[in-house]
């Protein structure tokens, strides 16, 4: 299915990659915030390029080494950390959250399992309306926990439905800290990022050095670019749900080192979409073979998207520093070029609503 990608001298290869390049050039002009894109097939990066500017202020162009916040793609890393600790016998996925975090209402602490949290089947109330933001510039996972402690109910009985939850992943980061005795950022660096060869990746915290990372941008109503990153967004600093910074080169390392080595299957079905669901940080499409997994991220002025077929050794990743473009539609356009036999993907917004 992907043989054409590996035949670098073939006319079809050149034509397809030229079409992909043209699509990206049309969507991401060189004098605006842009995107970094990489494609992998069979263990090889077959397409890797940057488009547009990492910073409008310095005019630094985007390239495969440019570091972006990848927002909710962080969830697959948090899920991998939990799975690693479970494999080491340091926790069980069937454990309830109350085993590791005290002070939660019984309806939450004694009913919500780690497994349900990993796959958005927890039913936990969203924290955004409960966090006391008085005097807070950077909300943390601990602030999320304090907000959850103010609630005593769930949207539904754990494991019976799907509802996307940033809250659950913030608390999972705290579980990692409780079990390991390390900061979430420190554990991720030591246990996951460096072993995977991700030397330019890190979990952002207040005080983190971001140079030479890309600046995220929103497009204002009067069509001017406005920086939108950790200094402009209070919830940018929650870690387990969206705190990771990385680049496409490092992520390619992650794909080969981790994603292709661990089984990923539906843990929480999405009722309205047969043979589709969520598991361990991924939306999963089992409607045909090879199984497809994908996820998006949105945080301030950053957008990210990954589509993969691990069994086929294929991955497409896009990291962007502009909020005005629908990055999933750009990804779909690229996938139509390279996976012409693939059924139409279901947009993530339809899976989360």
C-alpha positions as CSV (number, residue, x, y, z in Angstrom):
1,X,0.0,0.0,0.0
2,X,2.9,2.3,0.7
3,X,5.5,1.0,-1.7
4,X,5.4,4.0,-3.8
5,X,6.8,6.1,-1.0
6,X,9.8,3.9,-0.8
7,X,10.6,4.0,-4.5
8,X,12.3,7.4,-4.5
9,X,13.1,7.3,-8.2
10,X,9.6,6.5,-9.4
11,X,7.6,9.0,-11.3
12,X,4.6,8.4,-9.0
13,X,6.7,9.2,-5.9
14,X,7.8,12.5,-7.4
15,X,4.4,13.5,-8.5
16,X,2.7,12.7,-5.2
17,X,5.3,14.5,-3.1
18,X,5.1,17.5,-5.4
19,X,1.4,17.5,-5.0
20,X,1.8,17.4,-1.2
21,X,4.3,20.2,-1.3
22,X,2.0,22.3,-3.5
23,X,-0.9,21.8,-1.2
24,X,1.1,22.9,1.8
25,X,2.6,25.9,0.0
26,X,-0.9,27.1,-0.9
27,X,-2.1,26.8,2.7
28,X,0.9,28.1,4.5
29,X,2.5,31.2,2.9
30,X,6.2,31.8,3.6
31,X,5.7,35.2,5.3
32,X,3.1,34.0,7.8
33,X,3.0,31.5,10.7
34,X,3.1,28.0,9.3
35,X,3.5,24.3,9.8
36,X,6.1,21.5,9.9
37,X,5.2,18.3,8.3
38,X,6.7,14.8,8.3
39,X,5.7,11.5,6.7
40,X,7.1,8.1,7.7
41,X,6.9,4.8,5.8
42,X,8.6,1.6,6.7
43,X,10.8,3.2,9.3
44,X,12.0,6.0,7.1
45,X,11.1,9.6,6.9
46,X,10.0,10.1,3.3
47,X,8.8,13.6,3.5
48,X,10.0,16.3,6.0
49,X,9.7,20.1,5.5
50,X,8.7,23.3,7.1
51,X,6.5,26.1,5.7
52,X,6.1,29.7,6.9
53,X,7.7,31.4,9.9
54,X,8.4,30.1,13.4
55,X,8.4,33.7,14.6
56,X,7.1,36.8,12.9
57,X,9.4,38.9,15.2
58,X,12.7,37.2,14.3
59,X,11.6,36.0,10.8
60,X,13.0,32.6,11.7
61,X,11.6,30.0,9.2
62,X,10.0,26.8,10.2
63,X,12.0,23.6,9.6
64,X,11.9,20.0,10.9
65,X,13.9,21.0,14.0
66,X,11.4,23.8,15.0
67,X,9.8,23.0,18.4
68,X,6.1,23.4,18.9
69,X,3.6,22.9,21.7
70,X,1.6,19.9,20.5
71,X,-1.3,20.4,22.9
72,X,-3.6,17.4,23.3
73,X,-1.1,15.1,21.5
74,X,0.5,15.2,24.9
75,X,-2.2,12.7,26.0
76,X,-0.6,9.8,24.2
77,X,2.6,10.5,26.2
78,X,0.7,10.7,29.5
79,X,-1.1,7.5,28.6
80,X,2.2,5.8,27.8
81,X,3.7,6.8,31.2
82,X,0.7,5.3,32.9
83,X,0.9,2.1,30.9
84,X,4.6,1.8,31.6
85,X,4.0,2.1,35.4
86,X,1.3,-0.5,35.1
87,X,3.6,-2.9,33.3
88,X,6.2,-2.4,36.0
89,X,3.6,-3.3,38.6
90,X,3.5,0.1,40.2
91,X,-0.2,0.7,39.6
92,X,-3.1,-1.1,38.0
93,X,-5.4,0.3,35.4
94,X,-8.3,-1.1,37.3
95,X,-7.4,1.0,40.4
96,X,-9.7,3.8,41.3
97,X,-8.3,7.4,41.3
98,X,-9.0,7.6,45.0
99,X,-6.2,5.1,45.6
100,X,-3.7,7.7,44.5
101,X,-5.4,11.0,45.1
102,X,-7.1,11.8,48.4
103,X,-9.8,14.3,49.2
104,X,-12.1,13.4,46.2
105,X,-15.8,12.9,46.7
106,X,-16.7,9.2,47.1
107,X,-18.7,9.3,43.8
108,X,-15.4,10.2,42.1
109,X,-12.6,8.7,44.1
110,X,-14.2,5.2,44.6
111,X,-15.8,4.8,41.2
112,X,-13.5,6.4,38.5
113,X,-10.8,4.0,37.4
114,X,-7.4,4.8,35.8
115,X,-8.5,2.9,32.7
116,X,-11.7,5.0,32.4
117,X,-9.7,8.2,32.7
118,X,-7.2,7.1,30.0
119,X,-10.0,6.5,27.5
120,X,-12.4,9.4,28.3
121,X,-14.9,7.1,29.9
122,X,-14.6,8.7,33.4
123,X,-17.6,10.9,33.3
124,X,-15.6,13.5,35.3
125,X,-16.9,17.1,35.4
126,X,-14.8,19.5,33.4
127,X,-12.6,21.6,35.6
128,X,-12.7,24.9,33.8
129,X,-15.7,26.3,35.5
130,X,-14.4,25.3,39.0
131,X,-10.8,26.5,39.0
132,X,-10.3,29.5,41.2
133,X,-8.2,31.7,38.9
134,X,-7.8,34.6,41.4
135,X,-4.2,35.7,41.2
136,X,-3.2,32.8,39.0
137,X,-1.2,33.5,35.8
138,X,-0.4,29.8,35.1
139,X,-3.0,27.2,36.2
140,X,-1.4,23.8,37.1
141,X,-2.6,20.2,37.4
142,X,-2.8,20.8,41.2
143,X,-5.2,23.7,40.5
144,X,-7.3,21.3,38.4
145,X,-7.3,18.8,41.3
146,X,-8.5,21.6,43.7
147,X,-11.3,22.3,41.3
148,X,-12.3,18.6,41.1
149,X,-12.4,18.4,44.9
150,X,-15.3,21.0,44.7
151,X,-17.5,18.6,42.8
152,X,-19.3,15.5,44.0
153,X,-21.0,14.1,40.9
154,X,-20.2,12.6,37.4
155,X,-21.7,13.1,34.0
156,X,-22.4,9.4,33.8
157,X,-21.4,6.1,35.4
158,X,-17.7,5.4,34.6
159,X,-17.1,3.2,31.6
160,X,-20.7,3.6,30.2
161,X,-20.1,6.5,27.7
162,X,-17.5,8.6,26.0
163,X,-16.9,12.2,26.9
164,X,-13.6,13.9,26.1
165,X,-11.9,15.0,29.3
166,X,-8.8,17.2,29.7
167,X,-9.6,17.1,33.5
168,X,-8.9,13.3,33.6
169,X,-5.5,13.7,32.0
170,X,-4.4,16.5,34.3
171,X,-5.2,14.1,37.2
172,X,-3.3,11.3,35.5
173,X,-0.2,13.4,35.5
174,X,-0.6,13.7,39.3
175,X,-0.9,10.0,39.5
176,X,2.4,9.7,37.7
177,X,3.9,12.0,40.3
178,X,2.4,10.1,43.2
179,X,3.6,6.8,42.0
180,X,7.1,7.8,40.9
181,X,7.9,10.5,43.5
182,X,9.1,12.7,40.7
183,X,7.7,15.7,39.0
184,X,5.7,14.8,35.9
185,X,8.0,16.8,33.7
186,X,11.1,15.2,35.2
187,X,9.7,11.6,34.9
188,X,8.6,12.1,31.3
189,X,12.1,13.4,30.4
190,X,13.9,10.6,32.1
191,X,11.6,7.6,31.4
192,X,10.1,8.4,28.0
193,X,11.5,11.3,26.0
194,X,15.3,10.6,26.3
195,X,15.0,6.8,25.9
196,X,13.1,7.5,22.6
197,X,15.8,9.8,21.4
198,X,13.7,12.9,21.8
199,X,16.5,15.3,22.8
200,X,14.7,18.5,21.9
201,X,11.4,17.7,23.7
202,X,10.1,18.7,27.1
203,X,7.0,19.4,29.2
204,X,6.6,23.1,29.6
205,X,6.5,24.7,33.0
206,X,6.6,28.3,34.2
207,X,10.1,29.4,33.7
208,X,10.9,27.0,30.9
209,X,13.3,28.3,28.3
210,X,11.4,28.3,25.0
211,X,14.0,29.5,22.5
212,X,14.2,28.5,19.7
213,X,10.6,27.2,19.9
214,X,7.9,28.5,17.6
215,X,5.6,31.3,18.8
216,X,1.9,30.5,18.5
217,X,-0.4,33.0,16.9
218,X,-4.1,33.9,16.7
219,X,-5.4,36.0,13.9
220,X,-7.4,38.9,15.3
221,X,-10.6,40.3,13.9
222,X,-8.7,43.1,12.1
223,X,-6.4,40.5,10.5
224,X,-3.3,41.1,12.6
225,X,-1.3,38.3,14.2
226,X,-1.4,38.2,18.0
227,X,1.0,36.0,20.0
228,X,-0.9,33.3,21.8
229,X,1.2,30.9,24.0
230,X,1.9,30.1,27.6
231,X,2.3,33.8,28.6
232,X,-1.1,34.7,27.1
233,X,-3.2,31.6,28.2
234,X,-3.9,30.7,31.8
235,X,-4.5,27.0,31.2
236,X,-1.5,26.5,28.9
237,X,0.5,25.3,31.9
238,X,-1.5,22.2,32.8
239,X,0.8,19.4,31.9
240,X,-0.9,16.0,31.6
241,X,-3.4,17.1,29.0
242,X,-1.3,19.4,26.8
243,X,2.1,20.5,28.1
244,X,4.6,18.8,25.7
245,X,6.8,20.7,23.3
246,X,8.5,18.7,20.5
247,X,9.4,18.8,16.8
248,X,8.7,16.6,13.9
249,X,12.1,15.0,14.0
250,X,11.8,14.0,17.6
251,X,8.2,12.8,17.0
252,X,9.4,10.5,14.2
253,X,11.7,8.9,16.8
254,X,8.8,8.5,19.1
255,X,6.7,6.8,16.4
256,X,9.4,4.2,15.7
257,X,10.5,3.7,19.3
258,X,7.1,3.6,21.1
259,X,3.9,3.8,19.0
260,X,4.8,0.9,16.7
261,X,5.8,-1.3,19.7
262,X,2.8,-1.1,21.9
263,X,-0.7,-2.4,21.1
264,X,-3.3,0.3,20.7
265,X,-7.0,-0.8,20.7
266,X,-10.4,0.6,21.5
267,X,-10.9,0.8,25.2
268,X,-14.0,3.1,25.1
269,X,-16.3,2.7,22.1
270,X,-18.0,5.8,20.6
271,X,-21.6,4.6,20.4
272,X,-22.7,6.6,17.4
273,X,-19.7,5.4,15.3
274,X,-19.5,1.6,15.0
275,X,-15.9,0.2,15.1
276,X,-14.6,3.5,16.3
277,X,-13.5,4.6,19.8
278,X,-10.7,5.8,22.0
279,X,-7.8,4.2,23.7
280,X,-4.7,5.3,25.5
281,X,-4.5,8.8,24.0
282,X,-5.8,8.0,20.5
283,X,-9.0,8.0,18.5
284,X,-9.1,4.6,16.8
285,X,-10.7,3.6,13.5
286,X,-11.2,-0.2,13.2
287,X,-13.6,-0.1,10.2
288,X,-11.0,-1.6,7.9
289,X,-7.4,-2.8,7.9
290,X,-4.8,-1.6,8.7
291,X,-6.3,0.0,11.8
292,X,-5.9,3.8,11.8
293,X,-5.2,5.9,14.9
294,X,-5.3,9.7,15.0
295,X,-5.5,12.7,17.3
296,X,-5.4,16.5,17.1
297,X,-4.3,19.2,19.5
298,X,-5.3,22.8,20.1
299,X,-3.7,25.2,22.6
300,X,-3.5,28.9,22.2
301,X,-2.0,29.6,18.8
302,X,-0.8,26.1,18.3
303,X,-2.4,23.3,16.3
304,X,-1.2,19.7,15.9
305,X,-2.3,16.5,14.1
306,X,-1.1,13.0,13.8
307,X,-2.5,10.1,11.7
308,X,-0.9,6.7,11.8
309,X,-1.3,3.1,10.7
310,X,1.2,1.4,13.1
311,X,0.9,-2.1,11.5
312,X,1.7,-0.6,8.1
313,X,4.5,1.6,9.4
314,X,2.9,4.8,8.2
315,X,2.6,8.1,9.9
316,X,1.7,11.7,9.0
317,X,2.4,14.5,11.5
318,X,1.7,18.2,11.3
319,X,2.7,20.8,13.9
320,X,1.5,24.4,13.4
321,X,1.8,27.8,15.1
322,X,-1.3,29.4,13.7
323,X,-4.8,29.0,15.0
324,X,-6.8,30.2,12.0
325,X,-6.2,27.1,9.8
326,X,-8.2,23.8,10.1
327,X,-5.2,21.5,10.4
328,X,-7.3,18.4,10.2
329,X,-8.6,19.4,6.8
330,X,-5.0,20.0,5.6
331,X,-4.1,16.5,6.9
332,X,-7.1,15.0,5.2
333,X,-6.0,16.6,1.9
334,X,-2.5,15.0,2.3
335,X,-3.9,11.7,3.2
336,X,-6.1,11.6,0.1
337,X,-3.0,11.9,-1.9
338,X,-1.1,9.1,-0.2
339,X,-3.8,6.8,1.0
340,X,-6.3,6.9,-1.9
341,X,-7.8,3.5,-0.9
342,X,-8.6,4.7,2.7
343,X,-12.2,5.3,3.7
344,X,-13.1,8.9,4.5
345,X,-11.9,9.7,8.1
346,X,-14.4,10.9,10.6
347,X,-13.4,14.4,11.7
348,X,-12.4,14.5,15.4
349,X,-15.0,17.3,16.1
350,X,-17.7,14.8,15.3
351,X,-16.2,12.2,17.6
352,X,-16.0,14.6,20.6
353,X,-19.5,16.2,20.2
